[in-house]
Amino acid sequence: MTKAIEGRPRPPARPLAAIVVGAPVPPFRSRDNAAAPRRPGLRFALVMACFGLALLALYRSPRFYGALAPLDPVVARATAALVGASGLAVERRGAVLAHPGGFSYEIYYRCTGLVVAAFLAAGLAAFPGRRRAKLVGALIGAALILALNFGRLVALYWIGVRHPGAFDFAHRVVGEAGMLAAVFAYWVVWLRVPLSAGR
């Protein structure tokens, strides 16, 4: 029986044959010198905090808006095409979509879905894993987020035309919460599929 000295277990004795022959013996690892476990949750929190601070600083920068402003009419054009395909009348003036009945809204860089897609990619990068798996996951996730955002823009147009009193709540609460919920759901799915293995 191995006796404890000062609360620490003694390393197992080397066999006599191993001492004579000189065979290597695996090193003894106690609780004190064991390697510290990884903390992906802490890494994730730090990366996302840095990303959030950087994004907050960029939101206040006119250069950031100027760099993404050319995408506004592109997203508006695609949204107008989807709205027209759904059977609702729509007119586009630059990044503004208008209905003949009087409702209109403007699409700007926060509505393009790119910021949410970047948030998703940052979350994937924060977890340990293979770079290729992260890249593939980020590309697939970004495509899904952008497609979901187009659906959100079309739904908001319909709500603004049919139920204008509910537009603000649908835009500021339901739409934003839905996009964030989709990002978190994608993170959970990505962490469970074999593609993200290798962490």
N, C-alpha and C positions, 0 to 999 in steps of 0.2 A: 504494500500500500504506500502511495506517495503522500508524504507529510507536507503540510503547508508551512511556509516560513514567512512571517509577517503578512499573512493574508494572500500570498502569491503562490501559485502552483509551481513546483520545481519542474524543470525540463526533464523529459524522459532520459534515463541513462543510456549511453551508447553501448551497444553490444560489444563484448570482448573481441569477437571476430572482426568487427568493423574497425576497432582500434588497431588491431594487429595488421590487418590487410591494408588499412587506410581508405576503406570505402567511404564515400561521402554520405553524410547523414543530413536529412532535411533540417533546415534551421528551425528552431523553436520559436513560435509566435505566441506571445502572451497577450492578454487583453490590453496591456499598456503600449506595446509596440505594434499592434495591428494597424493596418492602414485604415485611415478614416474613410467611411463610406461616402460615396458621391451624394451630392445634394442638388439634383436637377431642379427641385422646386425653388431653391434659393437662386440658382442661376437664372431660371425663368423670370422670377420676380425682378431681379436686377436688370436684365435685358429689357423687359417690358417697361420698367420705370424709366430707364434711359431713353427708350423709344418714345414714351409719352412726353417726356420733357422736351426732347428734340422736336417732336411734332407740334407741341404747344408753342415753341419758339418760332417754328416755321409758319404757323398759322398767322402770326403777327407780322410776317415779312411780306412786303409787297412783291418782292422778287419771286417768292414761292407761288403766289397767285399768278404773277405774270408768266411763269414757266408753264403752268397748267391751264391757263385761260384758253389757249387754242383748242383744247379738248372739249370745251363747253359746247360749242355749236356742233361738234361731231357727235357727241352723246345726244344732244337735242335732236339732231337729224334722225338718228337711229330710233330714238324714242317716238318721234312723230310717225315714223314708218310703222312701228308696232301698234301705236294707237290707231292709226288709220286702218291697219289690217284687222283690228278688233271691231271695226264698224262705227267708231266715234269720229265725228268731224274734228279736225285739228288744223290749225295754221301755225307755221313756224316763222318767227322773225329773229334770226340770229340764234340765241340760246333761249328764247322765250317761246313757249307753246301756249297757244290761245284757242279758246273755243268760241264759235260765233255767238254763243249765249252770254258771253262776258267774262267767263273764268279764264285765268291765265296764271302761269307760274314760270319762273326762270330757273334754268339749270346752271349751276356754277360748280367749281372744282370739288366742293364737298359732296356734291350729288353724283359725281361720276363713278364712285365706288373704288377709286384707286387708293384712297386713304385706308379704307377698310381692308382691301387686298394687301396693302403693305403691312397693316397690323397683323393680319393672318400670317404673312411670310415671316415677320419678326418673331412671332410666337413659335413657329416651327424651327427657326434658327436658334432659339433659346434652349431647346432641348438637345441633349447629346445624341448623336447618331451619325449615320453616314451622310456625306454631303450630297451624293447623288439622290438618296432617298428624300432628303430635305428639298432639293431642287425640284424633283418630280412632284412632291407633295405641294410645294408652293405654286407651281404652274397649274396643277389641277385645281387647287383651292382658289386661286385667283380667277380662273375661268368660271368656276361655279359662283363665286361672289359677284362677278360682273354680270353674269346672267341673272342672278337673283336681284341685283340692283335695277336692271332694266325692268324686271317684273314689278318691282316696287314703284318705279317711276310711272309705269303705265297704270298701276292700281291707284296711285295718288291722283293722276289726271282724271280717272273715272270718278273717284270720290269727290274731287273738286267740282266736277260737272253735275253729278247726281245728288251729292250731299255736301254742299260747300261748308256747312256748319261743322262738319266732322273733319275737315281737311287738316286743320292745325294739329289736332290730337293724333290723327293718323300719321302725319309727317313727323312731328317732334317726338312722339312717344312710341307708337306701334312700329313705325318704320325703322327708327334707330335701334330700338330694343330687338326687333326681329333680325337685323343685320348682325348685331353683336352676338345674339343667340346662335346664329348660323356659324359664326366664326368659332365659338366655343365648341359647338357640336362637331365641327370638322376637326378641330384639334383632338377631341376624344376619339373619333373614328380613326384618324390617322395614327394615333398612338397604339391602336389595337390591331391594325392590319399588319400582315407580314412585311409590307413595303418599308415600314419604319423600323424593322428589326436591326440589330447590330449595335444598339446603344451599349 
